[in-house]
Amino acid sequence: MPQETTLLHCYNRGCGKKFDPNDNKEGDCVHHPGQPIFHDAYKGWSCCNKKCIDFTEFLNIKGCTKSSHSNIKPPEPEKSVDKSKSNEVIEVKPLVNGAGLERPPFDTPQIILKPNVSSTLLEQIKGLTSIVSNTISETKVQIGQSCKNNSCKATYNGPTSDDEVCSHHPGTPVFHEGMKYWSCCQKKTTDFSTFLEQPGCTQGKHMWISINSNKKVKCRMDWHQTGTLVVVSVYAKKYQPDRSTIKLNPIRLTVDLYFIEENSRYNLDLELRGVVDVTQSNVNMLPTKVEIKLKKAEPGSWAKLDFPRANIEQPEEDSQNDENISAKVEAVDLSDL
């Protein structure tokens, strides 16, 4: 076996292995002969069509070409510099968000953004999802048992009930200053009976066995901006994409993430400083974070991400007035909230 000191480092892109120069056969090295490409959110190689969003996935893209190892560094691409305008004076003007842009109402209906889900994330949670599914399947569902999703009135009548569409509220109930509404859709009312009868804003599958996912978890969030984009990052791991939602209207962003392992949720509700173009915004769900790219409705600079909002939790002094709520809420299975 060759000594460690005799091994050389292979500089072929995508290989990075050490090799014995005296035992270096054709086909030993699998690498990328092209250049790395970073465009918008995608990362890939010029020599093949393999693209991804996550940087870790990019580093793990297997090479597309076989050859022998090489200890010679490949030449860097030449950078062309245009010196014809070297004496040109560039006037820099600050970008200011247009004060004349009309802000729509805060409660404008939101659109659920369809996420680009990383295959690495799906692989990461595969085992955890199976554990939750097996736990539910091992519990026998009784005929007549009600669906545990908020506001769904369906009952279990046999295996065919599993194929029905479940209309429910994935968010939590909010009681504030006499108003009653769901955090996921903001249809407000002062009447409790009307609140209980509000149809669900999301369609999915029935949940006959309660998994009590109302425990809250904290996640770190930060943001940065360019002249045309605002990028909001929520740092999270092992969350379930199909039970998480990102909603947006031109001035409001809401995030609801479900964490399988902790059986808990993370909620974020922001009133944005500027106006965004919902149709040009997108979401990437990655193994370590949720990345939300908001397209500014007009170029400019935001002084801050959002406006401070009053606490929407139920005030302590109002809790005694609503002592009888839990009994009524049982009709929609909100007793655990």
N, C-alpha and C positions, 0 to 999 in steps of 0.2 A: 504494500500500500504506500502511495507517495507521501512524503513528509509535507506538513502544512506549509513549510517555507517554499516548497517547489511549486505550489499552486498559484496560478495567475487569475486575475479578475476579468471576467468577460464583460466587455463594454457594449455588446449588442443590446439595443433597447428592448426592454421587456424580459431579458434573460437574467443578468446580474449574478450568475453562478460563478464559482471558482472551478478552474479546470487544470488538468495536467497537460502542459504543452507537448509532452512526449506521447500522450494518449488522447488525441483530439481528432475524432472522426467526423466525417460529414454526416449531419443529421443529429449530432449531439446537442446542438443549440437550437432552441425554438424561440424566435424573437420577432420584433416588428422592424422591418427595414425603413418604414416611413417615419413621418414626424407626428408628434402628439398634436391634437387639435382641440381647442377649447372654444366653443361657440355657443352663446346664450347659456343655457343650463347644461348643455351636453358636452361630454368629454369622450374622445375617441382617437383613432389613429388614421392617418391618411392612406395607409396601405390596405385597410380592410374596412368593412362596413359595421364593425361592432361599436355601438355607442351606448353610453349610460349616463346617469345623472350623478350618482354618488362617486366621490373621488376614490374611495376604497375599492369599489367595483372596477373603476378604471385601471387602478394599479394591478388588479388581478386578472385583467383581460389576457387570455393566453395568446402567445405569439402566433402569427399566421404564416411564418416562413421558417424552414429548417435549413441549417448550414452547420459549419464547424464554428467553435468558439473563436472569439477575436479579442486580443488584448490592446487593440488600437481603438482609441476613441473616435467615434464617427464625427465628421466635420459639422460644425454648427452652421445653420443657414445664414447666408449673408444678409445683413440689414442695409437696405438702401436708404441713403439720407439725401433729401432734396435741399441743396444749399442755395438755390436760386432765390429763396425768400428769407434768407438769414437776416437781412436788415429790415424786414417788415415789422412795423409796430403793431402789436396785437392789443386791441382794446378789450379789457375784461369788464363785463357788466354783470352784477349780481342777479341771480335768478330769484324772483320774488313771486310767490304764489298769487295769482290774480285775484284781487279783491272783488272783481266784478262777476266772478263765476258763481252762479246761483247754487245754493246748497239745497238739495231736496230734503223732505222731512226725515227725521231720524228713524221713524217707524215705517219707512218705505219697505215693501216686501223684499226679503233677501233671496238671493239665488244660491243654491248649494253648488259649490265649485267641485268639479270632478277632478280628483287628484291623480297625479302620475305616481304610482306606487312602486317603490323599489323592489326588485325581486329578492334582494338580500334581506329586506325587512320581512317579506313573506316567509322566507326560509327560516328566519330567526324566530318567528312566533308560531311556526307550524306545530311544534311539540306542545306548546302552551295551549294553543287552540284545541288540540286533540284532548288534552286533559279536561278542559272545561266542558267540551262536547260529551265526553264519556261520563263525566259526573252527572250531567243533566239526563243523558239517555239511560243511566242506571236507575234513575228515579222514575217509578211508574206514574204516568199521568192518568188521573181518574176522569171518567166521563162526567161532563158538567163543570169541570174545573175552568176557571176564568183565566184569560190571558193576563199576564203580569205587566205588560207594557202599558205605560200611562195613557189613559183615556180610551183604550181599546175595550169594547164591550163583548167581544167574542168569547164563546165557551167551547171547550173541547168535546167534540162529538165522535171522535174516532180518528184514525190515521189520515182521513181525507182533510181534516181540519188543518193539518200541517202545510197543505198546499194553498191555503187561503192567503190573501194579501192582508197584512196587519197595518191599519192606519193608527198611528200613535204619536205621542210627543216624546222625543228623546231627551228633552231638557228637564229642568226642575221647575216646580211651581214657585212663583214669586208673589208675595203679599206686601204691598208698599203703598202707604198713604191712601188707603181705601181701595186701591186698584188690585186686581187679581189677574195674573197672566202667566204664561209659560215662557221660560227663558229662551226657548228655541224659535218662537214665532211672534211673540209680542202682541198678540190679539188681546187687548185689555178690556176689562169689564169691572163694574162695581158689584155686580150680582153674583153671588157664589154659585147658584144653580146654573146660571149661564156659563160660568167658568167650567163647571164640571161637564157640561154638554158640548164644549168646544171640540170639533172633530180634530183628529191628529193631523199634523203638518208633514209627517214623514211616513213613507210606506216601507214595509219590510216583512219579516217573518214573525209569527206569534212566539211568545215566550211563556210556556205553560209552567215552567219551574222558575221561581224567583232566584236570581243570583246576587241580588242586593248590591248593585253597582253604584250606590249613591255616596260612598265615601269619597272625599275630596283629596286631591294630591296637588302639590305645588310643583311647578316647572319654571325653569329660568327662561326668560324671554328677552330678546334684544332686537334692534332694528338698525338698518342703515339705508341710505338713499343715494340716488343719482339724480340728474336733472329730470328724468322721465319715469323713474321707478322708485318704489319704496319696498324694501325686502324685510319682512317680519319673520323671525326665526323663533320657534318654540322648541327648546331642547328636551327631547323625550326619547325613551327607549321602551321596547316591548309593548307598544300600543297596537290596538287592532284597527286597521284601516276601515273595514266595512261596518264598524260600530262607532266610528268617529266622523264628525261632520265639520266642514268649514263653510260658513255662510257669509255672504257679502252683499251689501247694497252700496251706492256711491259714497256714503259717509260712515258706514258701520261695518265692523268686522267682528264675527263671533266664531270662537273655536271651541269644539267639544271633543275631547279625546278620551277614549276608554282604554284603561290599562288592565291587561288580562291577569298578570301575576298578582298585582295588589288588589284586583277586583275593585277599581276605583276610577274616578273621572277627574279631568282637568277642564276648567271652563275659563274662557277669556271673552270679554265683551267690551269693545272699544268704539268710541265715537271719534272718527279720524279727523285730523286737523284740516286736511285737504279733501278734494273730491277725486274719486278714482273711476276709471273706466272698467266696469265689472267684466265686460266681454273680453277684454284684453288681459285680465288678471288670471293667475294660475297657481296651483299648489303642487309641491313635490313632497311626498311622504318618504322619508329616508330612515335608515336604521338608527340614527342618533338625533334626528330633529324633524320638525315639520317646517318647511320653507314656503312662505306665502309671498308671491311677487305681485304687488299691486301697481297697476299701470296708472300713472297720474293722468287726470283728465286734461291737464295742460301742464307744460313744463314749468318747473319752479322749485323752490326750496321750502321745505316745511320746517318751522322753528322747533316743533315737537311732533311726536307721532299722533297724539290724541288729546282730547279735552278731558280734564278731570270730571268724573261723574259722581253723583251722590250715591252713597251706599244703597243698593237695592235690596239688601236683606231686610227681613221683617223686623221693625223696631221692637225693642224689648218691651216697651210699654204697651204695644198692641197685642202681645202674645196672650194676655189674660182675656182680651175681648174675643179671641178666636179659640178658646179652649174646646169649644164644641166642634171645631173644624175636623179634627181627626176622625170622628165618628162618621161624618158625611163623606170625607175623602176616601174611606174604605171602599166606597162604591167603585172607585177607579184605582184601588190598590196603591194609595199614596201614604199608607200608614208608616212606611219606613223612611219617608223623606224628612 
